Amino acid sequence: MRIATYNVEWFTGLFDDNDQLLLDDGWSARHDITRAQQAQALGAVFRALDADAVMVIEAPDQSRKRGTVAALERFAAHFNLRTRKALIGFANDTQQEIALLFDPDKLTATHAPGGTVGRGQAPRFDGTFDIDLDIDAREDHVVFSKPPLELDIVTRDGVAFHMIGAHLKSKAPHGAKTPQDALRIGIANRRKQLAQAVWLRRRIDAQLDAGTPLMVLGDLNDGPGLDRFEDLFGRSSVEIVMGHRQDRALVDPHATRALGQRIGAMPTTSRFWIAPEKRYLQALLDYIMISPALTAHHPQWRIWHPMDDPECWADAGLRDALIAASDHFPVTIDLAL
C-alpha cells in the first residue's frame, strides 16, 4: 500500500464557487503559471504517485459557498484517478483545508476525532488547549487555525490503523512596526506553534497508550535549522511530535537524518523563491511518521523531489509537472499491509 502527503499550493484557486475545476488561462497562485497549467501538472503528479491515499494539505476551501469533497472528487474524476473519494474533518477559515483523497477499493476511511470536547489538557482538535506557554503561572488558550484530521483506516485485507493529517504553521509577524515588534510577535507565534505540537503529541500518546498503530503525516512547517528561534526554544515541532522515548517515538528517516546533523546535505521537500536574495530556499517541511507497530510492515519512504530523485529527474514530463504543481513535493511511504 502506498500513502502520500502532498501540500498543494493554493489548490482552492483552481476551482470556481460551484467547485468546478478551472482549466483556463487565468493566473493561478503559482508565479507565472496559469490555472490550466497547474491543474494539468497536478493531474500528472497524482497519476505518477499512484497512491492508495493522499493526505492533501492546503486542500480546496470548505465554506458556505464551497465544498472540499466536491472539488477534490471532481478533480479526481477529470484526471481519472483511482483516488476518487475524499474526506474532510473539521473545516477552517483559512481556505486551506486538510483532506484525504483515497481509493475506496483499497481502504475505508472514517473521521474519528479523539479527545475531550471543548477545552482542557487533551481536547479534540476543534477545541481549546490550555497550557502555560511562557511560564508565568497563567494558562494560555490555544486553538488550531487548521485542526488536524484524525481518521480510522481499514485496508481491504482488514488491517486497521489510525491516521492524523496535520498542518502546523508559525505565522509571520504581521502588524509589526519595528524590529522589536517583529521579534516579539515572532516569538509568540512560534510559542503557539510549539504548543500545537505538544497538543498533537498528546493525541499521539493517547493512541499509543491504546495500542493503536499510528501514522502522522503532513506539513509541520518546522525543523532543524529552519529559523533563528530554534536555539531559543531548544526543540522544534518535529522533535516534539516525534517524541524521544525509544519505545514510543515515531519513525521518519528523513527527519532522523536531518536532526542528526548540523552541516551537510539533508533531505528537502519544498522549494521557495526568496525574492530579496534572488535564489531558492529548500527545506524539509513534509513528513510521514509511523509508530513502532507499523515499522514491521517494511516501510519505504520517498521524497518526489525532481532535482534529488533520479527517477523524477529522468522523466522530463514528471520533473516539469512537479515544479509547476506546487512549492512542495509529495512524500510517499510504501507499506506491506
N, C-alpha and C positions, 0 to 999 in steps of 0.2 A: 504494500500500500504506500502511495506517495501523498504526502501532505505538504502544503506550501503556505508560506506567509508572503504577502505582497502588498507594499504600500504604493498605491496608485495615486500619483499627484493630482489632486482636484478632479477625481473621477466624476463628481457630480456635474462638472461643467460640460460633460459630453451628452447631457440629457435635457430635454425641454420639460415644461411643467406638467406634461402628460406622460412623463417617464419614457419618452421615445428617444432612441439614440439619434444624435445629430451627426450626420455624415456629410458635412458641408465645408465650405472654405472659410468659415468664421474661425477666429483665433481661439485656440484652447488656452488653458492657464500655463501651458508649457511654452517657453520662449521660442517664437518663430516657428511654431508647429500648429497646424490647423486642427480643428476637431476631427475631421476625417482622417488625417494622418495619425493622430494619437489613437483614435479608435481602432484603425486598422493595425497599428503597431501592437496594441493591447491584445487584439484577437490573435495575432501571430504568436505573441508570448504565451498566452494562455493555452493555445494549441500545442506549442512546443513543450510546455511544462507537463502536459498530460497527467495532471494531478487528480487524485480522487477527491480531494477537498482543498480549498484555498481560503485561508483567512485573509479577507480583504480589509486592509487598513486604508482609511480615507475613502470608504465606500460611498456611493451616492446618498444624497440627503434623504432623511426621513422627517417629514413635517406635515403640516396640514394640507399642503398642495402636492407634496411629492412622496414617493414610496420607494424605499431602498430595494425591497424584494422585487417589485415590478421592474425596476430599472435593471437590476442585475440579471434577472431571468430573461428579459428581452435582449440584453447584451449577449447572453449565452446562446439564445435561440438564433440570433443573427449570425453568429460565428460557428454555429453547430457544435457547441461544446458539450461534452458529456456531463460536466459540472453544471447542471441545468436547474438545480433547486437552490434557493437562497433562504437564509435565516438571519434574523437580527434579534438583538436583545433589547436593552434599554436605549432608546434614542437619545440624541443630544442636540444641542442648538448650535453646533459649530459647522454644520453642513458636511462633516467628515465622520461618517459612521464606522462602526466595526461590524462586519457581517461575514458569514460563512457561505461560500458558494461550493456545492458538493454534488457528487454523483449519487443519486438515490438508489442506483442499482448496486452500489458498493457499501453504503453505510446509511444509518439513520442518525439524525442529529436532533436533539431536543434542548431548548433553552432551559437551563437548570440553575438559576441563581441561588447561591447559598449565603448564609449569614443571617443576622438578625435584621428585621425590618426597622427602618428608622435610623437611629443614631446609637453609637456605642463604640466598644473596642474592637468588634469584629462584625460590622454591619454589612448588609447587602451592598453591592456596588452602586445602587441608586440612592443610597442613604448618606449619612454623615459620619465621618470617622473622627472620634475625639482623641486627641493626642497633644501632649505638650511639645511644641516644635522648638521652643527657644529656651527651655529650662528656666522658666520664670514662675513655675508652680501654678500656672493657669493653663487650662486646656484650650487648644485651638480646635476649630471645627472645620474639617477638610472635606471637600466634595470632589468627585471626578467630573471634569469637563467632558470626558469621553469615557463613560462607565465601561469597564471590561466586559467581555461577552463570555459567559460561562455556559458550557454545553456538555451534555452527556452524549457520548458517541458509542454506537454499537456497529461493528462491522458485519458484513454479510455472513461471516462464519461465526458470529456470536462473541467476538472479543470486545469487551467493554472498557472504556477509559473516559476520563474527564479532560476537557479541553478548556483553556482560558485564553482568549484573544485580548491583547492589551495594546494601548497606545498611550504611553506616559509622555508628558510634554512639560518642559520648563519654559514658560512664556518669556518673550523678550521684554525688556524693561520699558514698556510703553508708558508714556506720560512723564518720563524723566526729563528734567530741565537742566540738570547739572551732572557732572561725572559722579558726584556723591550720591545723587538721587538714583542714577543708573545702578550703582553698586548696591545700594540699599534694596532697591526693588529686585535686582537680580538675585541677591542672596535670599530674599523672601520667597521668590518664585522657585528657586532651587530647593529650598527647605520644604516647600509644599510638594514638589515632585518626589522628594525622598520619603515624605510621609505617605504618599500614594504607593510607593514601592513597599513600605512597611505594611500597609493595608493589604496589598496584593499578596505579600508573603504570608500574612496570617491566614488568608484563604487557602494558600498552598499548603500550609501546615495542617489546616483542618482536613484537607483531602488526604494528605499523607497519614494523619492520625487514623483516618477511616480505612486505610489500606487500599485506597483507590489509585490505580495507575493514572498518571497525570502528564499532560503536555501543556506548556505555556509558550505562546508564540505571538509575535507581533513586533512593534517598533517601541523600544524602550527609550529612545532618544537620549541615550546617556551611555557612557562607557569610559574605559581608561584613556586618560589623556585628552578628553574632549574639550574641557574648558578650565578656566582658572579657579573655579570653585572646588575642584576635586580635592586639593590639599586641605582646604578649609573644613570640609565635611568628612574627610577620611575615607568614606566609602561611596561608590557610585550606586545608582539604582540597580544596575546589573548585578553587582555583588550582593545587594540586599535580597533581590528576587531569587537569585541562585541559591543563597544560603551557604553556610560554611561547615555544618556538621556532615561528615562523610556519608553517613547512612541516610541523610535527609536532603543532601544537596542535589539540585537539578543539574543536568548534564547538557552542555553545549560546547563542543570542541573549539569553535571559533572564539567564544567568549573566554574559555580557559586559556587559549593561546595568547589572546590579547592581554589578559590580566597578568600573565606570567612574564611579560617583557615590557621594558620601557623604551628601548631603542631597537630599530629593525623593522622589517616588513611584518604587517599584520593583515588579517582578512578585512575587507571592507564590503559594505552592502549598499552604499549610497554615494552620490557624486553631485556636488553643488557648485554652481558658478559663484565665485566671490568677486563681485564687480570692482571694488576698490583695488584689489590686488591683481586683477586680470588673470585669474587662474582658477582651477577647480580644486575643491576640498573634498577628499574622500574620507568616509567614516564608517565604522561598524555600529549600526543602529538597530538592525533587524536580527531577531534570534528565534530559534526553536529549541526550547529547553524541555527535557524529559526527565521524569522521575526514575530512580533506580530500577523500578519494576519494568519499565519499558526498554531498558538497555539490553534485556535478554532477547529482544526481537531483532538483533543485528542491525542497529540503525546506521544509516549512511547519510551524511549531510552534504549539501551542495549549495554554494552561492552562485547564482547565474549572472556573474559579472562579465560583461562582454570583453573586457580587456584582461581579465585574470583567468578565466576559464577557457582552456584550449578549444573545447568543442564549440562554445559560443563564439569564439573569435573566428574559427574556421568557417562557420556558417554566416556568410555576409548578410543574408536577409534577417536572420535572428539577431545578429550583432546590431544592426541598424534599428531593428524594432525595439530592442531592449533600451537603447539610448533615447529613442523618440517617445517611448511609452510613459516613462516616469523618471524622477530623480532618485528613486530607489530601485534596487534589483531584487528579484524573488530569491527566497531561500527555501529549499526543499529538504525533506527527510524521507527516506525510504525505510520502511519497517516491514519485517516478515510477520504480518498479522493474519 
